[in-house]
Amino acid sequence: MIVVGYRGYMIKEYVANEFPSLKVTFIENTDYAKTNKLHSWYLAKNFASSEKCIALDSDIVFHPHIIEMARDETDLSGAALYVGEITGGSDTLVVADVGGRVTAIGKDIIRDAATGTFTGIYVFSPGYSEVFFKKAGKIIQSGRENLFGYDVVNAIRRERGWSLRAVNVGSVPFAEIDHVHEVIGAEQKMSPHLM
């Protein structure tokens, strides 16, 4: 299942041309211009709450090994997010305690306090998905649609004490692409690892 928004037709065409046998359900976020990832995720709630859910941010490219790690995740006691080296990849940083539990995630974290950089990949257990989407629904209904998934993760941790596990991907490469100039950097970073 893929949620599309701005230029969603391009993603649909790409998937149809490159993966013709892949069965994909597309969900359209028609409010993409005034909402953010949280709203898109919420549109997918009916697809993501009954079994293990791997949620991917769409502006991150990553080595396939990270997806394999998420796919093979067996600890479904809660949820996990995948964290890489602080040297780059994303401007969303993660702080974890000595036990590997996430104590904070966001773009406002001081780099020196961070444990790692967020890869844009979450794995949710069915139980965590249920809590996540209930909280997301309340946030959206309050009119705060321009938030990120990590805002919900932080709220659940504060309100319920339910922290995600930080899974270290080490030096496996990934890169966030928010601007055209970042495409070149991502290609340079990723290409040597994909050959």
C-alpha positions in Angstrom: 0.0 0.0 0.0 1.3 3.4 -1.0 -0.1 6.8 0.0 0.4 9.4 -2.7 -0.1 13.1 -2.8 1.8 15.7 -4.8 2.5 14.3 -8.3 1.1 10.9 -7.2 0.5 10.0 -10.8 4.2 9.8 -11.3 4.6 7.3 -8.5 1.7 5.2 -9.9 3.2 5.2 -13.4 6.6 4.3 -12.0 5.3 1.4 -10.0 3.2 0.1 -12.9 6.1 0.3 -15.3 8.9 -1.0 -13.1 6.9 -3.6 -11.1 4.0 -4.7 -13.3 3.3 -7.8 -11.3 3.3 -6.1 -7.9 -0.2 -5.7 -6.4 -0.4 -2.3 -4.8 -3.3 -0.4 -3.3 -2.9 3.4 -3.7 -4.4 5.8 -1.3 -4.6 9.4 -2.3 -4.0 12.3 0.1 -5.9 15.0 -1.7 -5.0 17.5 1.0 -1.3 17.1 0.5 -0.7 20.8 0.1 -1.9 21.6 3.6 -1.0 18.4 5.5 2.1 16.4 6.3 3.2 12.8 6.7 1.0 12.2 9.7 -2.2 12.9 7.7 -1.0 10.5 4.9 -0.2 7.8 7.5 -3.6 8.2 9.1 -5.3 7.6 5.7 -3.6 4.2 5.7 -4.8 3.2 9.2 -7.1 0.5 8.0 -4.3 -1.3 6.2 -1.7 -1.0 9.0 -3.4 -2.0 12.3 -3.9 -5.8 12.0 -0.4 -7.1 11.6 3.2 -6.0 11.7 3.5 -2.7 9.8 6.6 -1.3 8.2 6.2 2.5 7.7 8.6 4.3 5.4 9.0 8.0 4.9 8.9 8.8 1.2 11.7 11.3 1.1 14.4 8.9 2.2 16.4 6.6 -0.1 18.1 3.7 1.6 20.1 0.5 1.0 17.8 -2.5 0.6 19.5 -4.2 3.6 17.7 -1.8 5.9 14.3 -3.0 4.5 15.5 -6.6 4.9 16.2 -5.8 8.6 12.8 -4.4 9.1 11.1 -7.2 7.2 12.9 -9.8 9.3 12.1 -8.0 12.6 10.9 -10.7 15.1 10.5 -8.7 18.3 6.9 -7.6 18.0 6.6 -6.6 21.7 6.1 -3.0 20.6 7.8 -1.0 17.9 11.1 0.0 16.6 12.7 2.6 14.5 15.9 2.3 12.5 18.8 4.6 13.3 22.0 5.3 11.4 25.2 7.1 12.1 25.0 10.8 12.9 27.3 11.6 10.0 24.3 12.3 7.8 21.3 10.8 6.1 18.6 12.8 7.7 18.0 15.9 9.7 15.8 14.0 12.1 17.8 12.9 15.1 17.2 10.2 17.7 18.2 10.0 21.4 18.2 6.6 23.0 19.0 5.5 26.5 21.6 2.9 27.4 19.0 0.1 27.0 18.3 1.2 23.4 14.9 2.8 24.1 14.1 6.0 22.2 13.8 8.9 24.6 13.3 11.6 21.9 13.1 11.9 18.2 12.8 15.1 16.1 14.4 17.8 14.1 15.0 20.0 17.2 17.5 17.7 18.9 21.0 19.0 19.5 23.4 17.0 17.4 25.8 16.4 20.3 23.0 14.8 22.4 21.8 12.5 19.6 22.4 8.7 19.5 21.9 8.6 15.7 20.0 9.8 12.7 16.5 8.5 11.8 16.4 6.4 8.7 12.7 7.2 8.1 11.7 3.5 8.8 9.5 2.3 11.6 8.2 -1.2 12.4 5.0 -1.3 14.5 3.5 -4.3 16.2 -0.3 -4.6 15.8 -0.8 -3.3 19.4 1.5 -0.2 18.8 -0.2 0.5 15.5 -3.6 0.6 17.2 -2.3 3.1 19.8 -0.5 5.1 17.2 -3.5 5.5 14.9 -5.8 6.4 17.8 -3.4 9.1 18.9 -2.9 10.3 15.4 -6.7 10.5 14.9 -7.0 12.7 18.0 -4.2 15.0 16.9 -5.7 15.4 13.4 -9.2 16.0 14.8 -7.8 18.8 16.9 -6.7 20.5 13.7 -3.0 19.8 13.9 -2.5 17.9 10.6 0.8 19.3 9.6 2.9 17.1 11.9 5.1 14.0 11.5 4.8 10.4 12.7 7.6 11.1 15.2 5.3 13.7 16.9 2.9 10.9 17.7 5.7 8.6 18.8 6.9 11.3 21.2 3.4 11.9 22.5 2.8 8.1 23.1 6.1 7.9 25.0 5.3 10.9 27.2 1.7 9.9 27.9 2.0 6.1 28.1 5.7 5.5 28.7 5.8 3.3 25.6 9.1 3.8 23.9 10.3 2.5 20.6 13.4 0.4 20.3 16.3 2.0 18.4 17.7 -0.5 15.9 21.2 0.5 14.8 21.8 0.0 11.1 25.5 1.0 11.5 27.1 2.4 8.3 24.4 1.0 6.0 23.7 4.1 3.8 20.6 6.1 3.5 19.9 9.7 2.5 17.0 12.2 2.9 16.0 14.1 -0.2 14.1 17.3 0.4 15.6 19.5 -2.3 16.8 18.9 -5.9 20.5 19.5 -5.0 20.3 16.6 -2.4 19.6 14.1 -5.2 23.3 14.3 -6.4 24.6 13.8 -2.9 22.3 10.8 -2.4 23.4 9.3 -5.7 27.1 9.7 -4.7 26.4 8.2 -1.3 24.3 5.3 -2.4 25.8 4.2 -5.8 28.9 2.5 -4.5 26.8 0.3 -2.2 24.3 -0.8 -4.8 26.6 -2.1 -7.5 
